[in-house]
Amino acid sequence: MEADLDQVMDLEKAIFANPWRRSFFLSDLNRSQGFSVVAEDEGVILGYAVAWAAEETHLANLAVTEDERGKGIGGKLLDEVVAFARRSKAGSMYLEVRVSNTTARKFYAERGFVPTYLRKGYYENGEDAVIMEREAQAEDKGSRDREIKGSSGGQPTGTEPDA
C-alpha cells in the first residue's frame, strides 16, 4: 500500500475533517501485527482500511470515496479486515465511530457490530465515539468483484474487495 499512499492521503483529506498524518499510515504499514488494504479500479484508489490485531482486532480506519459509497466497496474492505482478524486468531473486533455518523453506524451494525459503550470527548472537536464490537469468527455475508491489495505486517497479499 505504500505505493498508493499519495492517493490514500488525498482521499483521507477529502473525507475527514481531521485526517490522519502520513506518518500514521507509514507506521501502520510497518507494524508487525498490522493490516492495510486498498480497493482500486484501474489504478485509482476507491477506498482503504487499516487495522491491527492481537487478542482483538482494532479497525482503525476505513474510508471509501464519496462517489463509490453504496456500491459494496466498504463491505469488501471490511471483509478483508475480518479475514485478517480470523487469520490472526483474534477473538473479537472493535472500532470507534462518531455518534453523529449514523450512516457508518448502520453500515457496521448490518455487519454484526454492536454498540458496547460510549467514549466521551474522543474526537478532536469533543464529539463522543460509539465503540462497536463483534466476534471475529462470526459468519459474514459479502461478495468480491473489485481488486483489493493489502499488506499484513508489511508483506503484500493478493486478495480481492465490497459497502
C-alpha positions in Angstrom: 0.0 0.0 0.0 3.0 2.4 0.4 3.0 2.9 -3.4 -0.7 4.0 -3.0 0.0 6.4 -0.1 -0.3 9.6 -2.1 -3.8 8.7 -3.3 -4.8 7.4 0.2 -3.7 10.7 1.7 -5.7 12.7 -0.9 -8.8 10.6 0.0 -8.2 10.8 3.7 -8.0 14.6 3.5 -11.2 14.8 1.3 -13.2 12.6 3.7 -12.1 13.5 7.2 -12.1 16.9 8.9 -9.1 15.8 11.0 -7.2 13.4 8.7 -4.5 11.0 9.8 -1.0 12.2 9.1 1.1 10.4 6.5 3.4 9.2 9.3 0.4 7.3 10.9 -0.1 5.3 7.7 3.6 4.7 7.3 3.8 3.4 10.9 0.9 1.1 10.3 2.3 -0.3 7.1 5.3 -1.4 9.0 3.5 -2.7 12.1 4.2 -6.4 12.6 0.6 -7.1 13.5 -0.9 -4.5 11.2 -3.0 -4.9 8.1 -3.6 -2.3 5.3 -5.7 -2.8 2.2 -6.9 -0.6 -0.7 -9.7 -1.1 -3.2 -8.8 0.2 -6.6 -10.2 0.3 -10.1 -7.6 0.7 -12.9 -5.0 2.2 -10.6 -7.4 4.7 -8.9 -7.9 4.2 -5.1 -11.6 3.9 -4.3 -11.2 3.1 -0.6 -8.9 1.7 2.1 -8.8 0.1 5.5 -6.2 -0.1 8.3 -6.3 -2.5 11.2 -4.1 -4.2 13.7 -4.6 -7.4 15.7 -3.5 -9.2 18.9 -6.2 -10.9 21.0 -8.6 -8.5 19.4 -8.6 -6.6 16.1 -8.9 -2.8 16.0 -10.3 -1.4 12.8 -8.6 1.9 13.0 -9.6 3.5 9.7 -11.9 2.6 6.8 -12.8 5.1 4.0 -14.5 5.0 0.6 -14.6 7.8 -1.9 -17.9 9.7 -1.9 -18.7 8.7 -5.5 -18.2 5.0 -4.7 -20.2 4.7 -1.5 -23.1 2.3 -1.6 -21.5 0.1 -4.2 -20.1 -2.6 -1.9 -16.5 -1.4 -1.6 -16.7 -0.7 2.1 -18.2 -4.1 2.7 -15.4 -5.8 0.8 -12.7 -3.8 2.6 -14.4 -4.8 5.9 -14.5 -8.5 4.7 -10.7 -8.3 4.2 -10.2 -6.9 7.7 -12.4 -9.7 9.1 -10.4 -12.3 7.2 -7.2 -10.7 8.7 -8.7 -10.9 12.2 -9.5 -14.6 11.7 -6.0 -15.4 10.4 -4.7 -13.6 13.4 -6.9 -15.7 15.6 -8.4 -12.6 17.2 -11.5 -13.3 19.3 -13.2 -10.0 18.7 -13.0 -6.8 16.6 -13.8 -3.3 17.6 -13.9 0.3 16.2 -14.7 3.8 17.1 -17.3 5.8 15.2 -18.6 9.3 15.7 -22.0 9.5 17.4 -23.2 11.7 14.6 -22.1 9.3 11.8 -25.4 7.4 11.6 -24.6 6.0 8.1 -21.4 4.4 9.3 -23.0 3.1 12.5 -25.7 1.5 10.4 -23.1 0.0 8.0 -21.2 -1.6 10.8 -24.4 -2.8 12.6 -25.5 -4.5 9.4 -22.2 -6.4 9.5 -22.6 -7.7 13.1 -21.0 -4.9 15.1 -23.0 -3.8 18.2 -22.5 -0.6 20.2 -20.9 -1.5 23.5 -20.1 1.8 25.1 -19.5 5.5 24.6 -16.1 7.2 24.8 -16.8 10.8 25.9 -15.0 13.5 24.1 -13.0 11.1 22.0 -12.7 13.3 18.8 -10.8 16.5 18.4 -14.0 18.6 18.4 -15.2 17.0 21.7 -17.7 14.6 20.0 -18.2 11.3 21.6 -17.3 8.0 19.9 -19.5 4.9 20.0 -17.4 1.8 20.4 -18.8 -1.0 18.3 -17.7 -4.7 18.7 -18.3 -8.0 17.1 -16.9 -11.5 17.3 -14.2 -12.0 14.7 -15.2 -15.6 14.0 -18.9 -14.8 13.3 -20.3 -15.7 9.9 -20.3 -12.9 7.3 -22.0 -12.0 4.0 -20.1 -10.5 1.2 -19.2 -10.7 -2.5 -16.0 -9.9 -4.3 -15.5 -8.2 -7.6 -13.0 -5.4 -7.5 -9.3 -5.7 -6.9 -8.1 -5.3 -3.3 -4.4 -5.0 -2.5 -3.3 -5.4 1.1 -0.3 -5.8 3.4 -0.1 -7.7 6.5 3.0 -6.9 8.6 4.5 -5.2 5.6 4.0 -8.2 3.3 1.7 -7.8 0.3 -1.2 -10.2 0.0 -3.1 -10.7 -3.3 -6.8 -10.7 -2.4 -10.0 -9.2 -3.8 -12.6 -6.5 -2.4 -17.4 -4.6 -1.3 -20.2 -1.3 1.0 
